[in-house]
Amino acid sequence: MLTPRQELLLRKVVEGFQTTGQPVGSKALAADPDIACGPSTVRNELAVLEELGLLAHPHTSAGRAPTDAGHRYYVDRLLPEAAVVPASDLRLELVRREVDEAMRVTTETLSQVTDLLAIVSAPPIETTTIRHIEVLVLQPQVLMVVIITSTGGVSKRM
């Protein structure tokens, strides 16, 4: 079982390694405001974590990198649990991004074609409902889905 300080250091090493892809040094860890100890204490704790097989020290001048066991400990015990997002929320976010991108492209195209300022707006997606869906067979393995919304919007996907 690790001490709270060792768990904090392991978490910081794993997260730092995930961010940069490089081993994390004791000096960088000691400079972290969450870690209330000096570089020598950090080095001693990292050595303990290395002896436990949770960290590796690629070479003398390098920092420490998490081993498979270190990653496993992090995932099992230290990783904060993410809030589960319902699949419908994820799909709605994807639709929002597609609508935003379509509006951006439309605005740019209108502005370029007319050499004028172009503004495009749409009703909030939260208030839009689907009024009609049609699936068209274009070829044996190619379908087109046409969606018509309550606001009159039409979306086509192949």
URHUUR-V330220 format. One record per backbone hydrogen bond with DSSP energy under -0.5 kcal/mol. CO is the residue of the C=O (numbers start at 1). NH is the residue of the N-H. E is the energy in kcal/mol with one decimal. If there is no record, write none. Layout:
BEGIN
CO,NH,E
CO,NH,E
END
This chain:
BEGIN
3,7,-2.6
4,8,-2.3
5,9,-2.6
6,10,-2.8
7,11,-2.6
8,12,-2.5
9,13,-2.5
10,14,-2.8
11,15,-2.7
12,16,-2.5
13,17,-2.7
14,18,-2.5
15,19,-1.9
16,20,-2.5
17,21,-2.4
24,64,-3.0
25,29,-1.9
26,30,-2.8
27,31,-1.5
28,32,-0.5
29,32,-1.2
32,35,-1.6
34,36,-0.7
35,37,-0.7
38,42,-2.3
39,43,-2.7
40,44,-2.3
41,45,-2.5
42,46,-2.7
43,47,-2.2
44,48,-1.7
45,49,-2.3
46,50,-2.2
47,51,-2.3
48,52,-1.8
49,54,-2.4
49,55,-1.0
50,53,-1.4
54,67,-2.0
56,58,-0.6
56,65,-2.6
59,62,-1.7
64,24,-3.0
65,56,-3.3
67,71,-2.6
68,72,-2.5
69,73,-2.5
70,74,-2.3
71,75,-2.7
72,76,-2.8
73,77,-2.7
73,78,-0.8
74,78,-1.5
74,79,-2.7
83,85,-0.5
84,86,-0.6
86,89,-0.9
86,90,-1.6
87,91,-2.5
88,92,-2.2
89,93,-2.2
90,94,-2.0
91,95,-2.4
92,96,-2.5
93,97,-2.2
94,98,-2.2
95,99,-2.7
96,100,-2.8
97,101,-2.5
98,102,-2.6
99,103,-2.6
100,104,-2.2
101,105,-2.6
102,106,-2.5
103,107,-2.4
104,108,-2.4
105,109,-2.6
106,110,-2.7
107,111,-2.3
108,112,-2.5
109,113,-2.7
110,114,-2.2
111,115,-1.6
111,116,-0.6
124,127,-1.1
125,128,-1.0
129,131,-0.5
129,150,-2.9
132,148,-2.9
134,136,-0.6
134,146,-3.1
136,138,-0.7
136,144,-2.8
139,142,-1.6
142,138,-2.4
142,139,-1.7
144,136,-3.4
144,146,-0.5
145,157,-2.1
146,134,-2.6
147,155,-2.4
148,131,-2.8
148,132,-1.9
149,152,-1.7
153,149,-2.7
155,147,-2.8
157,145,-3.2
END
